[in-house]
């Protein structure tokens, strides 16, 4: 299966190939470039809340 760094490199290489294919076909590759920036460490992934904190039903019960 490979080490973690090998899997990450494989992911980056596949993304780069996919971006080239998309640009060749004049398709939008913004999402792929954003994912590549995340994997390369140029950008940090946005934080999002999960679980009971994000559940709108629970918020309605306790607010007000």
Buried (B, 14 or more C-beta within 10 A) or exposed (E): EEEEEEEEEEEBEEBEEBBEEBEEEEEEBEEBBEBBBBBEEEEEEEEEEEEEEEEEEEEEEEEE
